[in-house]
Amino acid sequence: MGSGYGPSEPLPQFPADLRTLAVAALGQVTGGLCELAVVWDEAVDGPKWRRGIVRPRDVLGPPVPLREEVLFAV
C-alpha cells in the first residue's frame, strides 16, 4: 500500500548524471552543516525524516562498495 504522495506508476530510468546530482543534493540536505538537517535533528520526528531520505538516496545512487580498511599493519 502506497503513501499516496508518490507516483502511481513506476518512473522511467533517469540518466546517470541526473541521478548523481540528486544523490549529491540529498547529501547536502542531510549534511551536518545544513540548517535543515540541524533543525530536523532537534525535532522529535528527526529520525523518521532521515529514514525518509535514505530510501530515495539508495534508489538513485549506486550501492556503495564496502571497503576493506587495514587498521593495523602486521
PDB file of N, H, CA, C and O in Angstrom:
ATOM      1  N   MET A   1       0.836  -1.170   0.000  1.00  0.00           N
ATOM      2  CA  MET A   1       0.000   0.000   0.000  1.00  0.00           C
ATOM      3  C   MET A   1       0.881   1.233   0.000  1.00  0.00           C
ATOM      4  O   MET A   1       1.765   1.357   0.848  1.00  0.00           O
ATOM      5  N   GLY A   2       0.659   2.150  -0.935  1.00  0.00           N
ATOM      6  H   GLY A   2      -0.058   2.049  -1.624  1.00  0.00           H
ATOM      7  CA  GLY A   2       1.465   3.347  -1.056  1.00  0.00           C
ATOM      8  C   GLY A   2       1.006   4.434  -0.101  1.00  0.00           C
ATOM      9  O   GLY A   2      -0.051   4.336   0.522  1.00  0.00           O
ATOM     10  N   SER A   3       1.811   5.456  -0.003  1.00  0.00           N
ATOM     11  H   SER A   3       2.669   5.535  -0.510  1.00  0.00           H
ATOM     12  CA  SER A   3       1.504   6.554   0.903  1.00  0.00           C
ATOM     13  C   SER A   3       0.547   7.559   0.279  1.00  0.00           C
ATOM     14  O   SER A   3      -0.019   8.384   0.997  1.00  0.00           O
ATOM     15  N   GLY A   4       0.349   7.517  -1.032  1.00  0.00           N
ATOM     16  H   GLY A   4       0.809   6.847  -1.615  1.00  0.00           H
ATOM     17  CA  GLY A   4      -0.500   8.487  -1.690  1.00  0.00           C
ATOM     18  C   GLY A   4       0.244   9.745  -2.097  1.00  0.00           C
ATOM     19  O   GLY A   4      -0.342  10.632  -2.717  1.00  0.00           O
ATOM     20  N   TYR A   5       1.535   9.841  -1.758  1.00  0.00           N
ATOM     21  H   TYR A   5       2.011   9.120  -1.254  1.00  0.00           H
ATOM     22  CA  TYR A   5       2.315  11.025  -2.073  1.00  0.00           C
ATOM     23  C   TYR A   5       3.341  10.793  -3.175  1.00  0.00           C
ATOM     24  O   TYR A   5       4.131  11.686  -3.482  1.00  0.00           O
ATOM     25  N   GLY A   6       3.336   9.626  -3.762  1.00  0.00           N
ATOM     26  H   GLY A   6       2.693   8.902  -3.513  1.00  0.00           H
ATOM     27  CA  GLY A   6       4.298   9.327  -4.812  1.00  0.00           C
ATOM     28  C   GLY A   6       3.587   9.021  -6.109  1.00  0.00           C
ATOM     29  O   GLY A   6       2.359   9.061  -6.174  1.00  0.00           O
ATOM     30  N   PRO A   7       4.348   8.716  -7.138  1.00  0.00           N
ATOM     31  CA  PRO A   7       3.752   8.388  -8.431  1.00  0.00           C
ATOM     32  C   PRO A   7       2.974   7.074  -8.354  1.00  0.00           C
ATOM     33  O   PRO A   7       3.324   6.174  -7.591  1.00  0.00           O
ATOM     34  N   SER A   8       1.923   6.982  -9.150  1.00  0.00           N
ATOM     35  H   SER A   8       1.638   7.713  -9.770  1.00  0.00           H
ATOM     36  CA  SER A   8       1.107   5.764  -9.152  1.00  0.00           C
ATOM     37  C   SER A   8       1.694   4.699 -10.068  1.00  0.00           C
ATOM     38  O   SER A   8       1.315   3.532  -9.975  1.00  0.00           O
ATOM     39  N   GLU A   9       2.614   5.081 -10.952  1.00  0.00           N
ATOM     40  H   GLU A   9       2.921   6.030 -11.028  1.00  0.00           H
ATOM     41  CA  GLU A   9       3.260   4.141 -11.861  1.00  0.00           C
ATOM     42  C   GLU A   9       4.771   4.262 -11.721  1.00  0.00           C
ATOM     43  O   GLU A   9       5.267   5.309 -11.305  1.00  0.00           O
ATOM     44  N   PRO A  10       5.513   3.207 -12.062  1.00  0.00           N
ATOM     45  CA  PRO A  10       6.984   3.281 -11.975  1.00  0.00           C
ATOM     46  C   PRO A  10       7.534   4.414 -12.843  1.00  0.00           C
ATOM     47  O   PRO A  10       7.022   4.691 -13.927  1.00  0.00           O
ATOM     48  N   LEU A  11       8.573   5.051 -12.349  1.00  0.00           N
ATOM     49  H   LEU A  11       8.989   4.826 -11.468  1.00  0.00           H
ATOM     50  CA  LEU A  11       9.228   6.127 -13.093  1.00  0.00           C
ATOM     51  C   LEU A  11      10.204   5.539 -14.109  1.00  0.00           C
ATOM     52  O   LEU A  11      10.705   4.431 -13.916  1.00  0.00           O
ATOM     53  N   PRO A  12      10.475   6.269 -15.181  1.00  0.00           N
ATOM     54  CA  PRO A  12      11.477   5.788 -16.142  1.00  0.00           C
ATOM     55  C   PRO A  12      12.871   5.850 -15.520  1.00  0.00           C
ATOM     56  O   PRO A  12      13.078   6.525 -14.511  1.00  0.00           O
ATOM     57  N   GLN A  13      13.807   5.155 -16.116  1.00  0.00           N
ATOM     58  H   GLN A  13      13.639   4.607 -16.936  1.00  0.00           H
ATOM     59  CA  GLN A  13      15.195   5.185 -15.663  1.00  0.00           C
ATOM     60  C   GLN A  13      15.759   6.580 -15.922  1.00  0.00           C
ATOM     61  O   GLN A  13      15.707   7.072 -17.049  1.00  0.00           O
ATOM     62  N   PHE A  14      16.293   7.212 -14.891  1.00  0.00           N
ATOM     63  H   PHE A  14      16.335   6.812 -13.976  1.00  0.00           H
ATOM     64  CA  PHE A  14      16.867   8.540 -15.041  1.00  0.00           C
ATOM     65  C   PHE A  14      18.303   8.437 -15.537  1.00  0.00           C
ATOM     66  O   PHE A  14      18.984   7.452 -15.250  1.00  0.00           O
ATOM     67  N   PRO A  15      18.778   9.450 -16.285  1.00  0.00           N
ATOM     68  CA  PRO A  15      20.175   9.449 -16.740  1.00  0.00           C
ATOM     69  C   PRO A  15      21.135   9.454 -15.544  1.00  0.00           C
ATOM     70  O   PRO A  15      20.824  10.008 -14.489  1.00  0.00           O
ATOM     71  N   ALA A  16      22.278   8.844 -15.721  1.00  0.00           N
ATOM     72  H   ALA A  16      22.530   8.395 -16.577  1.00  0.00           H
ATOM     73  CA  ALA A  16      23.262   8.706 -14.636  1.00  0.00           C
ATOM     74  C   ALA A  16      23.679  10.062 -14.064  1.00  0.00           C
ATOM     75  O   ALA A  16      23.834  10.190 -12.850  1.00  0.00           O
ATOM     76  N   ASP A  17      23.862  11.074 -14.911  1.00  0.00           N
ATOM     77  H   ASP A  17      23.736  10.970 -15.898  1.00  0.00           H
ATOM     78  CA  ASP A  17      24.296  12.373 -14.398  1.00  0.00           C
ATOM     79  C   ASP A  17      23.219  13.024 -13.536  1.00  0.00           C
ATOM     80  O   ASP A  17      23.541  13.706 -12.563  1.00  0.00           O
ATOM     81  N   LEU A  18      21.955  12.827 -13.875  1.00  0.00           N
ATOM     82  H   LEU A  18      21.694  12.273 -14.666  1.00  0.00           H
ATOM     83  CA  LEU A  18      20.870  13.369 -13.074  1.00  0.00           C
ATOM     84  C   LEU A  18      20.768  12.632 -11.742  1.00  0.00           C
ATOM     85  O   LEU A  18      20.520  13.243 -10.703  1.00  0.00           O
ATOM     86  N   ARG A  19      20.960  11.317 -11.783  1.00  0.00           N
ATOM     87  H   ARG A  19      21.162  10.821 -12.627  1.00  0.00           H
ATOM     88  CA  ARG A  19      20.929  10.520 -10.554  1.00  0.00           C
ATOM     89  C   ARG A  19      22.060  10.941  -9.614  1.00  0.00           C
ATOM     90  O   ARG A  19      21.855  11.069  -8.407  1.00  0.00           O
ATOM     91  N   THR A  20      23.241  11.153 -10.168  1.00  0.00           N
ATOM     92  H   THR A  20      23.408  11.049 -11.149  1.00  0.00           H
ATOM     93  CA  THR A  20      24.390  11.576  -9.369  1.00  0.00           C
ATOM     94  C   THR A  20      24.125  12.931  -8.728  1.00  0.00           C
ATOM     95  O   THR A  20      24.434  13.139  -7.554  1.00  0.00           O
ATOM     96  N   LEU A  21      23.554  13.848  -9.495  1.00  0.00           N
ATOM     97  H   LEU A  21      23.302  13.679 -10.448  1.00  0.00           H
ATOM     98  CA  LEU A  21      23.225  15.179  -8.988  1.00  0.00           C
ATOM     99  C   LEU A  21      22.193  15.094  -7.859  1.00  0.00           C
ATOM    100  O   LEU A  21      22.316  15.794  -6.854  1.00  0.00           O
ATOM    101  N   ALA A  22      21.180  14.244  -8.020  1.00  0.00           N
ATOM    102  H   ALA A  22      21.079  13.675  -8.837  1.00  0.00           H
ATOM    103  CA  ALA A  22      20.153  14.083  -6.991  1.00  0.00           C
ATOM    104  C   ALA A  22      20.738  13.505  -5.708  1.00  0.00           C
ATOM    105  O   ALA A  22      20.392  13.952  -4.615  1.00  0.00           O
ATOM    106  N   VAL A  23      21.615  12.521  -5.829  1.00  0.00           N
ATOM    107  H   VAL A  23      21.896  12.158  -6.717  1.00  0.00           H
ATOM    108  CA  VAL A  23      22.261  11.929  -4.647  1.00  0.00           C
ATOM    109  C   VAL A  23      23.119  12.982  -3.947  1.00  0.00           C
ATOM    110  O   VAL A  23      23.137  13.044  -2.717  1.00  0.00           O
ATOM    111  N   ALA A  24      23.826  13.805  -4.711  1.00  0.00           N
ATOM    112  H   ALA A  24      23.811  13.755  -5.710  1.00  0.00           H
ATOM    113  CA  ALA A  24      24.647  14.865  -4.126  1.00  0.00           C
ATOM    114  C   ALA A  24      23.768  15.877  -3.388  1.00  0.00           C
ATOM    115  O   ALA A  24      24.129  16.342  -2.307  1.00  0.00           O
ATOM    116  N   ALA A  25      22.619  16.215  -3.969  1.00  0.00           N
ATOM    117  H   ALA A  25      22.326  15.837  -4.847  1.00  0.00           H
ATOM    118  CA  ALA A  25      21.704  17.162  -3.326  1.00  0.00           C
ATOM    119  C   ALA A  25      21.174  16.590  -2.015  1.00  0.00           C
ATOM    120  O   ALA A  25      21.097  17.305  -1.016  1.00  0.00           O
ATOM    121  N   LEU A  26      20.811  15.319  -2.008  1.00  0.00           N
ATOM    122  H   LEU A  26      20.874  14.738  -2.820  1.00  0.00           H
ATOM    123  CA  LEU A  26      20.344  14.685  -0.776  1.00  0.00           C
ATOM    124  C   LEU A  26      21.456  14.671   0.273  1.00  0.00           C
ATOM    125  O   LEU A  26      21.194  14.841   1.464  1.00  0.00           O
ATOM    126  N   GLY A  27      22.685  14.468  -0.171  1.00  0.00           N
ATOM    127  H   GLY A  27      22.897  14.329  -1.138  1.00  0.00           H
ATOM    128  CA  GLY A  27      23.820  14.503   0.747  1.00  0.00           C
ATOM    129  C   GLY A  27      24.011  15.880   1.362  1.00  0.00           C
ATOM    130  O   GLY A  27      24.339  15.998   2.543  1.00  0.00           O
ATOM    131  N   GLN A  28      23.805  16.918   0.565  1.00  0.00           N
ATOM    132  H   GLN A  28      23.538  16.822  -0.394  1.00  0.00           H
ATOM    133  CA  GLN A  28      23.928  18.289   1.070  1.00  0.00           C
ATOM    134  C   GLN A  28      22.832  18.598   2.092  1.00  0.00           C
ATOM    135  O   GLN A  28      23.086  19.230   3.117  1.00  0.00           O
ATOM    136  N   VAL A  29      21.621  18.146   1.800  1.00  0.00           N
ATOM    137  H   VAL A  29      21.415  17.632   0.967  1.00  0.00           H
ATOM    138  CA  VAL A  29      20.489  18.409   2.686  1.00  0.00           C
ATOM    139  C   VAL A  29      20.662  17.708   4.032  1.00  0.00           C
ATOM    140  O   VAL A  29      20.229  18.228   5.060  1.00  0.00           O
ATOM    141  N   THR A  30      21.282  16.550   4.032  1.00  0.00           N
ATOM    142  H   THR A  30      21.634  16.127   3.197  1.00  0.00           H
ATOM    143  CA  THR A  30      21.438  15.794   5.280  1.00  0.00           C
ATOM    144  C   THR A  30      22.784  16.039   5.954  1.00  0.00           C
ATOM    145  O   THR A  30      23.051  15.494   7.025  1.00  0.00           O
ATOM    146  N   GLY A  31      23.620  16.846   5.340  1.00  0.00           N
ATOM    147  H   GLY A  31      23.403  17.289   4.470  1.00  0.00           H
ATOM    148  CA  GLY A  31      24.944  17.116   5.890  1.00  0.00           C
ATOM    149  C   GLY A  31      24.892  17.895   7.193  1.00  0.00           C
ATOM    150  O   GLY A  31      23.916  18.590   7.473  1.00  0.00           O
ATOM    151  N   GLY A  32      25.930  17.775   7.972  1.00  0.00           N
ATOM    152  H   GLY A  32      26.723  17.210   7.744  1.00  0.00           H
ATOM    153  CA  GLY A  32      25.995  18.411   9.277  1.00  0.00           C
ATOM    154  C   GLY A  32      25.963  19.925   9.253  1.00  0.00           C
ATOM    155  O   GLY A  32      25.593  20.548  10.248  1.00  0.00           O
ATOM    156  N   LEU A  33      26.343  20.529   8.136  1.00  0.00           N
ATOM    157  H   LEU A  33      26.644  20.022   7.328  1.00  0.00           H
ATOM    158  CA  LEU A  33      26.364  21.981   8.067  1.00  0.00           C
ATOM    159  C   LEU A  33      25.073  22.577   7.507  1.00  0.00           C
ATOM    160  O   LEU A  33      24.930  23.798   7.446  1.00  0.00           O
ATOM    161  N   CYS A  34      24.153  21.740   7.105  1.00  0.00           N
ATOM    162  H   CYS A  34      24.269  20.748   7.154  1.00  0.00           H
ATOM    163  CA  CYS A  34      22.897  22.207   6.536  1.00  0.00           C
ATOM    164  C   CYS A  34      21.925  22.565   7.660  1.00  0.00           C
ATOM    165  O   CYS A  34      21.668  21.753   8.549  1.00  0.00           O
ATOM    166  N   GLU A  35      21.388  23.782   7.615  1.00  0.00           N
ATOM    167  H   GLU A  35      21.596  24.442   6.893  1.00  0.00           H
ATOM    168  CA  GLU A  35      20.462  24.228   8.652  1.00  0.00           C
ATOM    169  C   GLU A  35      19.220  23.341   8.718  1.00  0.00           C
ATOM    170  O   GLU A  35      18.690  23.091   9.801  1.00  0.00           O
ATOM    171  N   LEU A  36      18.759  22.869   7.566  1.00  0.00           N
ATOM    172  H   LEU A  36      19.190  23.072   6.687  1.00  0.00           H
ATOM    173  CA  LEU A  36      17.599  21.982   7.538  1.00  0.00           C
ATOM    174  C   LEU A  36      17.867  20.716   8.353  1.00  0.00           C
ATOM    175  O   LEU A  36      17.021  20.285   9.137  1.00  0.00           O
ATOM    176  N   ALA A  37      19.037  20.130   8.167  1.00  0.00           N
ATOM    177  H   ALA A  37      19.724  20.480   7.531  1.00  0.00           H
ATOM    178  CA  ALA A  37      19.391  18.916   8.905  1.00  0.00           C
ATOM    179  C   ALA A  37      19.501  19.199  10.400  1.00  0.00           C
ATOM    180  O   ALA A  37      19.084  18.382  11.220  1.00  0.00           O
ATOM    181  N   VAL A  38      20.054  20.339  10.752  1.00  0.00           N
ATOM    182  H   VAL A  38      20.392  21.003  10.086  1.00  0.00           H
ATOM    183  CA  VAL A  38      20.196  20.700  12.163  1.00  0.00           C
ATOM    184  C   VAL A  38      18.820  20.827  12.811  1.00  0.00           C
ATOM    185  O   VAL A  38      18.608  20.332  13.917  1.00  0.00           O
ATOM    186  N   VAL A  39      17.893  21.483  12.132  1.00  0.00           N
ATOM    187  H   VAL A  39      18.066  21.885  11.233  1.00  0.00           H
ATOM    188  CA  VAL A  39      16.539  21.652  12.667  1.00  0.00           C
ATOM    189  C   VAL A  39      15.858  20.298  12.813  1.00  0.00           C
ATOM    190  O   VAL A  39      15.233  20.024  13.838  1.00  0.00           O
ATOM    191  N   TRP A  40      15.974  19.447  11.792  1.00  0.00           N
ATOM    192  H   TRP A  40      16.482  19.670  10.960  1.00  0.00           H
ATOM    193  CA  TRP A  40      15.342  18.128  11.874  1.00  0.00           C
ATOM    194  C   TRP A  40      15.974  17.268  12.961  1.00  0.00           C
ATOM    195  O   TRP A  40      15.279  16.497  13.623  1.00  0.00           O
ATOM    196  N   ASP A  41      17.264  17.392  13.149  1.00  0.00           N
ATOM    197  H   ASP A  41      17.829  18.019  12.612  1.00  0.00           H
ATOM    198  CA  ASP A  41      17.931  16.603  14.186  1.00  0.00           C
ATOM    199  C   ASP A  41      17.433  16.976  15.583  1.00  0.00           C
ATOM    200  O   ASP A  41      17.484  16.157  16.500  1.00  0.00           O
ATOM    201  N   GLU A  42      16.959  18.190  15.742  1.00  0.00           N
ATOM    202  H   GLU A  42      16.917  18.856  14.997  1.00  0.00           H
ATOM    203  CA  GLU A  42      16.427  18.629  17.027  1.00  0.00           C
ATOM    204  C   GLU A  42      14.944  18.291  17.182  1.00  0.00           C
ATOM    205  O   GLU A  42      14.404  18.382  18.285  1.00  0.00           O
ATOM    206  N   ALA A  43      14.285  17.907  16.100  1.00  0.00           N
ATOM    207  H   ALA A  43      14.724  17.834  15.204  1.00  0.00           H
ATOM    208  CA  ALA A  43      12.854  17.617  16.128  1.00  0.00           C
ATOM    209  C   ALA A  43      12.588  16.185  16.583  1.00  0.00           C
ATOM    210  O   ALA A  43      13.441  15.308  16.451  1.00  0.00           O
ATOM    211  N   VAL A  44      11.410  15.969  17.111  1.00  0.00           N
ATOM    212  H   VAL A  44      10.716  16.681  17.218  1.00  0.00           H
ATOM    213  CA  VAL A  44      11.005  14.634  17.552  1.00  0.00           C
ATOM    214  C   VAL A  44      10.996  13.659  16.377  1.00  0.00           C
ATOM    215  O   VAL A  44      11.390  12.503  16.534  1.00  0.00           O
ATOM    216  N   ASP A  45      10.556  14.104  15.215  1.00  0.00           N
ATOM    217  H   ASP A  45      10.236  15.042  15.088  1.00  0.00           H
ATOM    218  CA  ASP A  45      10.476  13.243  14.028  1.00  0.00           C
ATOM    219  C   ASP A  45      11.757  13.248  13.201  1.00  0.00           C
ATOM    220  O   ASP A  45      11.750  12.811  12.050  1.00  0.00           O
ATOM    221  N   GLY A  46      12.851  13.734  13.770  1.00  0.00           N
ATOM    222  H   GLY A  46      12.857  14.089  14.705  1.00  0.00           H
ATOM    223  CA  GLY A  46      14.113  13.789  13.042  1.00  0.00           C
ATOM    224  C   GLY A  46      14.566  12.445  12.486  1.00  0.00           C
ATOM    225  O   GLY A  46      14.928  12.365  11.312  1.00  0.00           O
ATOM    226  N   PRO A  47      14.556  11.374  13.304  1.00  0.00           N
ATOM    227  CA  PRO A  47      14.955  10.064  12.780  1.00  0.00           C
ATOM    228  C   PRO A  47      14.054   9.591  11.629  1.00  0.00           C
ATOM    229  O   PRO A  47      14.528   8.976  10.674  1.00  0.00           O
ATOM    230  N   LYS A  48      12.778   9.880  11.730  1.00  0.00           N
ATOM    231  H   LYS A  48      12.393  10.380  12.506  1.00  0.00           H
ATOM    232  CA  LYS A  48      11.843   9.500  10.658  1.00  0.00           C
ATOM    233  C   LYS A  48      12.182  10.262   9.374  1.00  0.00           C
ATOM    234  O   LYS A  48      12.137   9.695   8.283  1.00  0.00           O
ATOM    235  N   TRP A  49      12.518  11.539   9.507  1.00  0.00           N
ATOM    236  H   TRP A  49      12.555  12.000  10.393  1.00  0.00           H
ATOM    237  CA  TRP A  49      12.898  12.343   8.345  1.00  0.00           C
ATOM    238  C   TRP A  49      14.154  11.767   7.690  1.00  0.00           C
ATOM    239  O   TRP A  49      14.215  11.635   6.468  1.00  0.00           O
ATOM    240  N   ARG A  50      15.146  11.427   8.498  1.00  0.00           N
ATOM    241  H   ARG A  50      15.096  11.534   9.491  1.00  0.00           H
ATOM    242  CA  ARG A  50      16.380  10.863   7.950  1.00  0.00           C
ATOM    243  C   ARG A  50      16.121   9.537   7.245  1.00  0.00           C
ATOM    244  O   ARG A  50      16.683   9.287   6.179  1.00  0.00           O
ATOM    245  N   ARG A  51      15.280   8.686   7.822  1.00  0.00           N
ATOM    246  H   ARG A  51      14.824   8.889   8.688  1.00  0.00           H
ATOM    247  CA  ARG A  51      14.937   7.420   7.160  1.00  0.00           C
ATOM    248  C   ARG A  51      14.236   7.686   5.826  1.00  0.00           C
ATOM    249  O   ARG A  51      14.408   6.932   4.868  1.00  0.00           O
ATOM    250  N   GLY A  52      13.452   8.755   5.769  1.00  0.00           N
ATOM    251  H   GLY A  52      13.313   9.368   6.547  1.00  0.00           H
ATOM    252  CA  GLY A  52      12.774   9.117   4.524  1.00  0.00           C
ATOM    253  C   GLY A  52      13.743   9.572   3.445  1.00  0.00           C
ATOM    254  O   GLY A  52      13.424   9.489   2.259  1.00  0.00           O
ATOM    255  N   ILE A  53      14.905  10.045   3.826  1.00  0.00           N
ATOM    256  H   ILE A  53      15.165  10.113   4.790  1.00  0.00           H
ATOM    257  CA  ILE A  53      15.933  10.466   2.869  1.00  0.00           C
ATOM    258  C   ILE A  53      16.728   9.261   2.365  1.00  0.00           C
ATOM    259  O   ILE A  53      17.166   9.238   1.215  1.00  0.00           O
ATOM    260  N   VAL A  54      16.909   8.274   3.218  1.00  0.00           N
ATOM    261  H   VAL A  54      16.553   8.292   4.152  1.00  0.00           H
ATOM    262  CA  VAL A  54      17.746   7.121   2.882  1.00  0.00           C
ATOM    263  C   VAL A  54      17.188   6.348   1.688  1.00  0.00           C
ATOM    264  O   VAL A  54      17.942   5.977   0.789  1.00  0.00           O
ATOM    265  N   ARG A  55      15.891   6.103   1.668  1.00  0.00           N
ATOM    266  H   ARG A  55      15.278   6.404   2.398  1.00  0.00           H
ATOM    267  CA  ARG A  55      15.321   5.282   0.590  1.00  0.00           C
ATOM    268  C   ARG A  55      15.526   5.907  -0.789  1.00  0.00           C
ATOM    269  O   ARG A  55      16.030   5.222  -1.678  1.00  0.00           O
ATOM    270  N   PRO A  56      15.161   7.175  -1.013  1.00  0.00           N
ATOM    271  CA  PRO A  56      15.408   7.732  -2.343  1.00  0.00           C
ATOM    272  C   PRO A  56      16.898   7.767  -2.696  1.00  0.00           C
ATOM    273  O   PRO A  56      17.277   7.560  -3.849  1.00  0.00           O
ATOM    274  N   ARG A  57      17.734   8.031  -1.690  1.00  0.00           N
ATOM    275  H   ARG A  57      17.426   8.199  -0.753  1.00  0.00           H
ATOM    276  CA  ARG A  57      19.180   8.051  -1.957  1.00  0.00           C
ATOM    277  C   ARG A  57      19.657   6.680  -2.393  1.00  0.00           C
ATOM    278  O   ARG A  57      20.467   6.569  -3.313  1.00  0.00           O
ATOM    279  N   ASP A  58      19.163   5.633  -1.743  1.00  0.00           N
ATOM    280  H   ASP A  58      18.504   5.723  -0.996  1.00  0.00           H
ATOM    281  CA  ASP A  58      19.558   4.278  -2.106  1.00  0.00           C
ATOM    282  C   ASP A  58      19.023   3.887  -3.487  1.00  0.00           C
ATOM    283  O   ASP A  58      19.686   3.162  -4.229  1.00  0.00           O
ATOM    284  N   VAL A  59      17.844   4.358  -3.822  1.00  0.00           N
ATOM    285  H   VAL A  59      17.305   4.947  -3.219  1.00  0.00           H
ATOM    286  CA  VAL A  59      17.260   4.048  -5.130  1.00  0.00           C
ATOM    287  C   VAL A  59      17.999   4.786  -6.240  1.00  0.00           C
ATOM    288  O   VAL A  59      18.241   4.222  -7.308  1.00  0.00           O
ATOM    289  N   LEU A  60      18.356   6.033  -5.996  1.00  0.00           N
ATOM    290  H   LEU A  60      18.160   6.491  -5.129  1.00  0.00           H
ATOM    291  CA  LEU A  60      19.009   6.852  -7.017  1.00  0.00           C
ATOM    292  C   LEU A  60      20.476   6.530  -7.201  1.00  0.00           C
ATOM    293  O   LEU A  60      20.986   6.527  -8.321  1.00  0.00           O
ATOM    294  N   GLY A  61      21.146   6.263  -6.107  1.00  0.00           N
ATOM    295  H   GLY A  61      20.731   6.265  -5.197  1.00  0.00           H
ATOM    296  CA  GLY A  61      22.588   6.078  -6.171  1.00  0.00           C
ATOM    297  C   GLY A  61      22.973   4.628  -6.285  1.00  0.00           C
ATOM    298  O   GLY A  61      22.241   3.742  -5.843  1.00  0.00           O
ATOM    299  N   PRO A  62      24.116   4.387  -6.876  1.00  0.00           N
ATOM    300  CA  PRO A  62      24.612   3.009  -6.940  1.00  0.00           C
ATOM    301  C   PRO A  62      24.986   2.565  -5.529  1.00  0.00           C
ATOM    302  O   PRO A  62      25.309   3.397  -4.682  1.00  0.00           O
ATOM    303  N   PRO A  63      24.945   1.280  -5.278  1.00  0.00           N
ATOM    304  CA  PRO A  63      25.354   0.804  -3.955  1.00  0.00           C
ATOM    305  C   PRO A  63      26.800   1.183  -3.677  1.00  0.00           C
ATOM    306  O   PRO A  63      27.662   1.098  -4.552  1.00  0.00           O
ATOM    307  N   VAL A  64      27.044   1.595  -2.463  1.00  0.00           N
ATOM    308  H   VAL A  64      26.344   1.663  -1.752  1.00  0.00           H
ATOM    309  CA  VAL A  64      28.399   1.972  -2.067  1.00  0.00           C
ATOM    310  C   VAL A  64      29.162   0.697  -1.760  1.00  0.00           C
ATOM    311  O   VAL A  64      28.769  -0.057  -0.870  1.00  0.00           O
ATOM    312  N   PRO A  65      30.262   0.439  -2.489  1.00  0.00           N
ATOM    313  CA  PRO A  65      31.015  -0.790  -2.223  1.00  0.00           C
ATOM    314  C   PRO A  65      31.683  -0.717  -0.860  1.00  0.00           C
ATOM    315  O   PRO A  65      32.193   0.328  -0.458  1.00  0.00           O
ATOM    316  N   LEU A  66      31.673  -1.822  -0.170  1.00  0.00           N
ATOM    317  H   LEU A  66      31.259  -2.672  -0.497  1.00  0.00           H
ATOM    318  CA  LEU A  66      32.347  -1.884   1.110  1.00  0.00           C
ATOM    319  C   LEU A  66      33.854  -1.921   0.880  1.00  0.00           C
ATOM    320  O   LEU A  66      34.367  -2.670   0.049  1.00  0.00           O
ATOM    321  N   ARG A  67      34.535  -1.089   1.645  1.00  0.00           N
ATOM    322  H   ARG A  67      34.119  -0.481   2.320  1.00  0.00           H
ATOM    323  CA  ARG A  67      35.992  -1.067   1.531  1.00  0.00           C
ATOM    324  C   ARG A  67      36.577  -1.822   2.699  1.00  0.00           C
ATOM    325  O   ARG A  67      36.140  -1.680   3.841  1.00  0.00           O
ATOM    326  N   GLU A  68      37.562  -2.616   2.394  1.00  0.00           N
ATOM    327  H   GLU A  68      37.917  -2.732   1.467  1.00  0.00           H
ATOM    328  CA  GLU A  68      38.269  -3.295   3.461  1.00  0.00           C
ATOM    329  C   GLU A  68      39.446  -2.414   3.850  1.00  0.00           C
ATOM    330  O   GLU A  68      40.392  -2.239   3.082  1.00  0.00           O
ATOM    331  N   GLU A  69      39.372  -1.871   5.039  1.00  0.00           N
ATOM    332  H   GLU A  69      38.604  -2.013   5.663  1.00  0.00           H
ATOM    333  CA  GLU A  69      40.436  -0.991   5.504  1.00  0.00           C
ATOM    334  C   GLU A  69      41.331  -1.741   6.464  1.00  0.00           C
ATOM    335  O   GLU A  69      40.864  -2.484   7.327  1.00  0.00           O
ATOM    336  N   VAL A  70      42.587  -1.541   6.304  1.00  0.00           N
ATOM    337  H   VAL A  70      42.967  -0.937   5.603  1.00  0.00           H
ATOM    338  CA  VAL A  70      43.559  -2.142   7.221  1.00  0.00           C
ATOM    339  C   VAL A  70      43.841  -1.118   8.306  1.00  0.00           C
ATOM    340  O   VAL A  70      44.402  -0.054   8.045  1.00  0.00           O
ATOM    341  N   LEU A  71      43.443  -1.456   9.532  1.00  0.00           N
ATOM    342  H   LEU A  71      42.988  -2.321   9.744  1.00  0.00           H
ATOM    343  CA  LEU A  71      43.658  -0.537  10.634  1.00  0.00           C
ATOM    344  C   LEU A  71      45.066  -0.640  11.199  1.00  0.00           C
ATOM    345  O   LEU A  71      45.660   0.353  11.619  1.00  0.00           O
ATOM    346  N   PHE A  72      45.589  -1.872  11.200  1.00  0.00           N
ATOM    347  H   PHE A  72      45.107  -2.678  10.859  1.00  0.00           H
ATOM    348  CA  PHE A  72      46.925  -2.081  11.725  1.00  0.00           C
ATOM    349  C   PHE A  72      47.692  -2.986  10.777  1.00  0.00           C
ATOM    350  O   PHE A  72      47.197  -4.041  10.379  1.00  0.00           O
ATOM    351  N   ALA A  73      48.886  -2.578  10.419  1.00  0.00           N
ATOM    352  H   ALA A  73      49.287  -1.721  10.741  1.00  0.00           H
ATOM    353  CA  ALA A  73      49.730  -3.427   9.588  1.00  0.00           C
ATOM    354  C   ALA A  73      50.405  -4.463  10.477  1.00  0.00           C
ATOM    355  O   ALA A  73      50.910  -4.145  11.554  1.00  0.00           O
ATOM    356  N   VAL A  74      50.405  -5.697  10.011  1.00  0.00           N
ATOM    357  H   VAL A  74      49.995  -5.955   9.136  1.00  0.00           H
ATOM    358  CA  VAL A  74      51.021  -6.767  10.800  1.00  0.00           C
ATOM    359  C   VAL A  74      52.354  -7.124  10.206  1.00  0.00           C
ATOM    360  O   VAL A  74      53.042  -8.006  10.720  1.00  0.00           O
TER     361      VAL A  74
END
